Amino acid sequence: MSRRQILSAITATSSGVLLRVQGPATAQTVQKLTRIIIGTPPGGYPDTVARLLISHMKSYAPTIILENKPGAGQRIALEALKNSAGDGSTMMLSPAGPNVLYPHIYKTLSYKPSEDFIAVTTVFDTASALVVGPIVPAQVKTVTDFVGWCRANPTQSAYGTPGAGTPMHFLGVMLATSADFKYLHVPYQGSGPATQDVLGGQIASAIVPVPAVVQLREPSRLRVLATTGPERSTSLPDVPTMKEAGFPTLEFSEWFGILLPAKTPMDIAIALNGAIRDAMNTDEFKSGLVKLSLEPAGSSMSDFAQRMRADTEHWAPIIKASGFSERVQS
């Protein structure tokens, strides 16, 4: 790594998060067993994406394994990343939520995203979807229709999400606030159980990532009213965005990105950024994301760090207004 690159990396660091690195990726490789941690059980779309990356990252490390560390809303996995060796042999494919929401929710965290991690690159984005099931009458076809139904049926007005403190949880809070109606949050251990309870008629609706509903969508049982991305989902082109439905404040796509421990040498972080973006340019990876209904989102280290910081600032007033951060103690 050149003196210019090192100086650029040092001067571009703000609040412990890398903001800018000059120069191309080096040929730096990690000549030891390397792992990608994910904070979810095997079988989900993060697991599949991580495996796609592994198959195209031999230029970075000869042997890479996937290690699932589910639990505590990804906090176990992020703590493991923080405490791992800073030699490039441990990275994590992490969602935005635990990095940009949790600092506003939990009074004590075992990690500080702004100090403990290097933001290497975003990998993909996923919008969320507002879905309703058989409890909601068939004539309810739009978000506005659904809000009207919720006002008329307050005891049934509930939504499931993958868990308390997730972006989907707060999207529901924002919808209820903007439309002025009561909307009971029902947290689940993941998107699958929440969606299945909508299908089974246990709850009226759910806000879950788009990939969780694409294959389950049925006109008579599971209807997708809107998605939260800036544009219509390529997997659900006939479904309007929340902005098109009249709720522009609910525009949101959650990023998943690769993080390294903060003590990792900068030349290794740069090399990893290059290796991942090369992997993402392969036809196999691109087609894999399409099959999973995910949007590719490779980025520079500076862009990723800036996005993380902007998202952290964006969610602060929303979470504070909800009161949720005051109820969660640890």
Secondary structure, DSSP 8 states (H G I E B T S, - for coil): --HHHHHHHHHTEETTEE----S--------S-EEEEESS-TTSHHHHHHHHHHTT-TTT-S-EEEEE---GGGHHHHHHHHTS-SSSSEEEEEESHHHHTHHHH-S--S--HHHHEEEEEEEEEEEEEEEE-TTS-TT--SHHHHHHHHHH-TTT-EEEESSTTSHHHHHHHHHHHHHT---EEEE-SSHHHHHHHHHTTSSSEEEEEGGGTTTT-BTTTBEEEEE-SSS--TT-TTS-BTTTTT-GGG--EEEEEEEEETTS-HHHHHHHHHHHHHHHTSHHHHHHHHHTT-EE----HHHHHHHHHHHHHHHHHHHHHHTHHHH---
